[in-house]
C-alpha cells in the first residue's frame, strides 16, 4: 500500500443549511478513496445551549453522518469569538489534516469565500494543507423544482393528515425545517424532521402533509455529484 495514502487526513467545514450534507458526502468519498480519517467541523459564536432548533437539527444530522462512517469524527466549536480561519487552522494542526473541504456559496456566512478571504487566510495559516472549494447552491432542489432556505416549522395532526404551522402549538407532533418552493404563494415544499431517531423528508402541499412518506434524500436535496 502507498504510504502517502495512509498519511492523508480530511477535514470538512460545514455551516447550517442543506449544503453541509453535500460537502460531507464529498468528504466521505475522498476519505474512502484514500482510506483516511474524516473530521467534520462546524463553528458557532454562540454557546451550544443557546442554539435554536434549526441549528441543532443540522448538528444532529452531521453527527449521524460521522457515526455512519467508521473513521469519522464530528467536531463542534461553540462559543467562539475568534476568526473562523484561526479555528480551522488550529483543528488542522491538532488532527494533522492534509486536505480541507469548504463550500463556496453566493453569500457565505463564513466571510466572503467567493472573494477568497478565507482561502487566502488559510493558505497563510496552514500552507501545507490542500484546499478543496466545492460549489454549492443556497437552495435545495429536486428534479421538479427549487426550494428556499429552510424555516423552522411544526406538524399538527388533524384527522387523517398533518397541518403545517410556523408556531409551536399544544398539539404539535413534529418539529423540523420547512423548505418552501420558489415562486409560489402557497406553502408547498418539503418538511424535514426527526422521527424515531430517523431523518425524514415529506412533501407539503398547500400546508398539508397527507402521509409521512420519506422523499429520497439525494432527490429532494439535489445531492448528486454532478460536478465531477
Secondary structure as GFF3:
##gff-version 3
##sequence-region A 1 228
A	DSSP	alpha_helix	3	6	.	.	.	ID=ss1
A	DSSP	beta_strand	9	13	.	.	.	ID=ss2
A	DSSP	alpha_helix	19	34	.	.	.	ID=ss3
A	DSSP	beta_strand	37	43	.	.	.	ID=ss4
A	DSSP	three_ten_helix	48	50	.	.	.	ID=ss5
A	DSSP	alpha_helix	53	68	.	.	.	ID=ss6
A	DSSP	beta_strand	72	77	.	.	.	ID=ss7
A	DSSP	alpha_helix	84	94	.	.	.	ID=ss8
A	DSSP	beta_strand	99	104	.	.	.	ID=ss9
A	DSSP	three_ten_helix	113	115	.	.	.	ID=ss10
A	DSSP	alpha_helix	117	125	.	.	.	ID=ss11
A	DSSP	beta_strand	130	135	.	.	.	ID=ss12
A	DSSP	beta_strand	140	141	.	.	.	ID=ss13
A	DSSP	beta_strand	146	147	.	.	.	ID=ss14
A	DSSP	beta_strand	151	158	.	.	.	ID=ss15
A	DSSP	beta_strand	161	165	.	.	.	ID=ss16
A	DSSP	beta_strand	172	180	.	.	.	ID=ss17
A	DSSP	beta_strand	189	195	.	.	.	ID=ss18
A	DSSP	beta_strand	198	204	.	.	.	ID=ss19
A	DSSP	beta_strand	208	209	.	.	.	ID=ss20
A	DSSP	alpha_helix	217	221	.	.	.	ID=ss21
###
